[in-house]
Amino acid sequence: MIPRFQEDAIKKRLFKGKVILLLGPRQVGKTTLVNNIRRAFSSDCIYLNGDEPDIARALSDKTSTELKALIGNKRLAIIDEAQRVRNIGISLKLLVDNYPDIQVIATGSSSLELGNEINEPLTGRKFEFFLFPVSYAEMEQAAGQLETRRLLKHRLIFGYYPEVINNPGDEEYTLRLLANSYLYKDLFMLGDIRKPDLLQRILQALAFQIGSEVSYNEIGQLIGADNQTVERYINLLEKSFVIFRVGSFSRNLRNELKRSRKIYFWDNGIRNTIISNFNAVELRPDTGALWENFLASERQKLNAYRATYANHYFWRTHAQQEIDYLEETGGKLFAYEFCWNPKKRKKIPPSFQEAYPGSQYQVITPENYREFITGAP
């Protein structure tokens, strides 16, 4: 059992008169987390699984009176897989407006429908939390600093999905099962994906381009699809928590890239499964890209779990001067270069330093990465 940081964060928000939303990809532990909370309330909680057709119907298009009759006198109502419930946002709004003493927690394995249906009805009525594959910081808290560091190379290959962590020696099989059975389930059901083979080719193209600028036009030419289709499928992949985008930073220089983007995977193991490459770090030509993807995703998790509001970018010029990762927070700019080889010394590009004086710069290597992804020195 690996304690998740979001559990304590959610507990602090209980019974504040708002719906609690827990979003994230499938198989990352959302049900386990809410069941931990559920146990503390014993018989004073009702658990409703939206995957069950009769439960989904019982929660869809109902009056506030009908919803209250379903929940009864329970103080806590957990609606798991809430994206299965038609018009779930309206149902949640009715509950929070008419029965503020009932705490509702709704989980969703996809934001495809949940996000679209909830944002407007629940404006000002929700606390939103995200849960991702286990973070390095969570693993360190559970297994200790030394053991977690020892397994760094292993995690660069196999990632941090809970089932992968809990089945040592069977990582490759577990990852293939996750990718084939769960990862795209909501995409196919809710995203109107008409060409699954096209989705797979887009994923493979993205997997080979982590750490590089991504051109929708180039991907389209590579797989035989138009730009609009490529962009739509990438949007769906982002909404289903498979990937995330980082845009380019531009403020002063004429030759800065202004509308480019990088795309990372939330989990290294899923990325390596897509390209069917589980070779050890020492045998790979893409170790630098794996290191960059790992650091970028772990930093995103850290910021989400600590509720740190930071804009994130990369920086590059037409002259190929670049910085891997930027964060803008508290009115300050922090620049990071990711380098797997600690002996390879990198310096801040002079044009960036001149354009953005006062910005902080750091090279993140296997020797000093811990503070960057755990927040602890």
N, C-alpha and C positions, 0 to 999 in steps of 0.2 A: 504494500500500500504506500503510494507516494503522495504525501499531503500536497494539496494544490493551494497556491496563494489566493486564488479567487474565492475559496470557501470562506475564509475569514472576512474578506472584503464584502461578500454578499451578506454574511451574518450581521455585519455592522449596519446594513441598510434595511433589515427586516422591520416591518410594521412602521414604516414612515409614510404610509398613505400612497405608495406608488407600486406599480407592477415592476418586478425584477425580471429582466430578460437576460438569458445566458445563451450566447451564440457561439458557434464554432463548427469545425468540420466533424464528420462522423468519427466515432471510435477514439475520441481524445479524452473521454472520461466525464462528460457532462452528466450522464445518468448516475454514475457513481458519486459525483459531487452532490447532486441534489438528494440522493438517497442518504448520504451522511447527514445532511440537514434534516431530512425527513425523520430519521431515527430519534432525533432530539425531541420531536413533537409526538412521537408514539401514535396513539389513537386520535390525536387532535389534528391529523393531516390526511388529506385525500390525494391520491396519486392517480393521474389520468394520462394514459398513453395515447397520443394522437395517431400512432401507427395502427391502433385498433379501429376498424371502420365504424363500429357502433359508438365508440367514444368520440371519434371525429364528428359523427352526425349529431351526437348529443350536445356538442359545443358549438355547432354551426347554426347561425341565423336564429338564435334563441333570444327571448326577452330576458330582462334582468331577473324577473321572478323565476323563470325556468332555470336559469343558471344557478340561482341561489338554492333552488330545490335540489339540484344535482350535487352541490357542494355540501348542503346541509348545515350543520353547526360547527363544521371544522374551521379552525383559525387559519390553517395553511392549506393552500391548493397548489399542487405542482402539476403543470401541464407539460408533459414531455413530448418532443417532436411536434411542436405546435404548428409547424409549417404545413402539416397535413390537414389542419382545420380551416375550412373555408371561412373567410371574413373573420379571422381570429382577432384582428385588431379591434373590431367593433365589439366582440364579445368581451375582450379584456377591458375596454373602455367602460362598458356597462358595469362590470364588476367593480372596478376601482371607483367609479363615480357614485354607485349606489350602496356599496358595501366596503367602505374604506378600512374597516377593522379586519377584513379578510386579506391576508397576504397571499398574493398570487406570484408564483415563480413559473415562467414559461421558458422552455429551452427550444432551440432550433438548430438543426444541423445544416441549415442553408439559409442564407439571407435573400435568396432569390424571390421568394414569396413573402416570407416573414417581414423582411425589411420594407418592402413596398406597401404591405397592408397595415403595418403598425405605425410607421413614422407619423402619419397625419392624425389618426385617431388617438394616439398616445402622446401627442405633444404636451410636454410638461407633466406627464403622468408616469414616467418610467425611469428606472435606473438600468443602464445597459452595461453588461459585462461580456468579455470575450474569453473563450478558453481555446487554447491551441495545444498541439503536442507538448508533452512535458518540456519545461524549460531547463536549461543548464543549471540555473539557480535553484530550481525546485529539486533537481536531481542531487545537487550538492548538499542541500539541506537534508535529504533522505539518506544518502549514501556516504556523505562525508567528502571533504575537499580533496583528499588524496586519491580516493578511489575514482571520483568523478574525473579528475585530471588524467588518471591513468587510462581511462576509457575514451579520451578525446578522439583519437584517430578512429576508433571503432564507431563512434557516434557520427563522425564525418561521413561514414559510409552508410550506416544503417538508421540514423536518425533517432527520434525520441517519441514515437508513438507508444503509448502504454503497453499494448500487446507485444510490441517488438522488445521492449525493455524486459517484460515479464517472461519471455520465452528465449533465453540465451541459448545460442547454438542453433536456433531455428529461425533466424532473422529473415533470411531470404524468402523462405516459404511464406512466413507471416506477412511480409511486405507485399508479395505478389497477391496474396489473398485480399489484403486491404485494398490494393489498387484495383483489382478486378471486380470485387464484390461490393465495396462500400463507397469508394472515393467519388465516383461519378453518379451514384444512385439518384441523388436529388437533381442533378443536371439533366439526366434523361427523363425524369418524371415531371419536372417543373420548368425546364429551360427550353422545351421544344427543340431538342437536338435531333435533327433529321439525318445527320451523317456522322455516326459515331466514329467511323474510320478517319474522317477529316479532323475530328476533335483529337484523336490520338496522334495524328501527324503534326498538328499544331503544338501539342504538348511536347513531342519529341524535339521539334524545332526550338521551342523555348528552353528545354532542358539542356540543349547543346549551346545555348547562348547566355547562360547565367553569367553575370559580370560584364556583359557587353550591351551596347545599345541595341534595342530591338526595333526593327522596321517592319510594320505591318505589310508594306508593299513587298519587301524581300521575302517574308514568310509566305505571302500569297503566291508569289512567283514560284517559290520552292515547292509548294504543295498543290498548286493549281486551283487557287481560290481568290476571290476578289477581296479588296481591302476591308469592305464593310463586313463581310462574313468573318474574316480573321478577327477584326476588332470586336464583333459581337461575341464570338466564342471566347475570346480572352476576357471580356467583361464578365461572362458567365463563370469562367474558371476563378476569377477573383471573388465574385460574390459567393461562390461555394467553398471559399477558403482553401483552394489548392495553391494559388499563387498570390503575390501582391506586387504592385507597381511602385517604382520610385521615379519621380520626374526629375528633369534637369533644372539646375539652379542658374538663374540669370538675372542680373540686376544692373550691371555697369558696362561690361565690355561688349564691344560690337561683335566680336567673333565668338562669343559664348553660344553654345547650343541652347536653343530656347524651347523647342517642342519635342524633345527626345525623351525616351524613357528606358529604364532597365526593368527587368522582371525577374523576381526571385520566387523560389518555392518555399512554402512554410516549413517543409521538412526535407532534409537531405536524403533520407531513405526513400521517400516517394520519388524524388528526382532521379535517383540512381536506378530505381525500379523501372522507370519509364524508358531509360536507355539501356536497361539490362546489363549494368556494369557494377559489380560488387567487388572489384579488385581492391586490394589493399592500397593505402595512401601512397606507399613507396613505389607502386607499379603503375601509377596513373599519370597521364599528361594533364589532367584537369584539376589537380590538387589545389592550385591557387583559386580556381573558380569555386570549388567546394568550400574552401575556407571563407571566401567572400560571402557565399550564400548562407553559410552557418552563422557568421557574425551578424549579417544584416537581419536574418530572421530572429536570432536570439535578442538582438537589440530591440526589435519590434515587440517581442513578448515582454521584455523587461519594462518598456515604456507603457505598454497596455496594463500590466499588472500593478505598476506603481502609479498609474493614472498621471503619467508625465505627458504633458501636451507639447509635442515637438513636431515641427515640420521636418520632413526628411527628403533629401535630394542626393543627386550626384552632380559633379561639375566636370565639364569638358569643353575645350575650345576646338575650333576648326583646325588649329595647329597641333591637335592631339595632346595638349597639356590636360591633365586630368587629376581628379581626386575621387576616390571610390565612394565616399559617403559623407554627407553633410547633415548636420542637425541645426535647426534654428529654434531656440527656446529662450524665453526670458529676455528677448531682444539681443541675444548673443548668437554668434555663428561658430559652430564647432566642426572642424574638418578632420576626417579620419582616412588614413590609407591602410588597407588590409594587405599584409604581407606574410605568407607562410614561412618564408626563409628569414629568420631574424638577423642573419648576417647581411642581408641585402638592404642597405640604408637608402631611404628615400627622403627627399627634401620637399618642402612645400613649393609649388610652382611660383616663381617670382611674380608673374602677372596676377595670380590670385592674391598674393600677399599685398601687392600694391593696390589692387582694386578693393580689397576688404581688410583694411588695417584693423588690428584688434581682435581678429578671429583667432581661435586657438587651433593648433594642429598637432596630431598625434599619429604615429604609426602603430598599428595593432598587430602583434605577432604572437606566436605560441608562448612567448616568454612573459607577456604582460596583458593577455586578453581578459583575465578574470574580472577586473573592475569594470570593463566595458560592457560585459554581458550579465553581471550580477549586481553591480552597483556597490560592491564591497571591495575595499582595498586588499 
